[in-house]
């Protein structure tokens, strides 16, 4: 039995299988998941777990070189945007601002998995791109 790290076996497996430039999406409870992309559903009830809690845990155990965000996050959910700036300082992780939320949803098809949280604030969605540890 694993005693440290992410205990969810589905997330742990996806993380272990990632290669350089592979992507994972973390989203709110309303984010649609494209057919064929594995969905790891963590939503227990509204607001549990929170999006930022899941993102913080992912950042602890995943080497992240780039993040993809929709501009609607900054415009319509500034608190979430600020929280993401604290987790991913722009001098350590490359930020890619997409054209819009529709582009983020279209890019989900290239993700190894989509992790659904219990988040209920709008535009709480991010794509994390794997880096290398050497």
Beta strands, then each sheet from edge to edge (+ up, - down):
strand 1: 23-27
strand 2: 39-41
strand 3: 64-69
strand 4: 94-97
strand 5: 113-116
strand 6: 126-130
sheet 1: 2+ 5+ 1+ 6- 3+ 4+
end
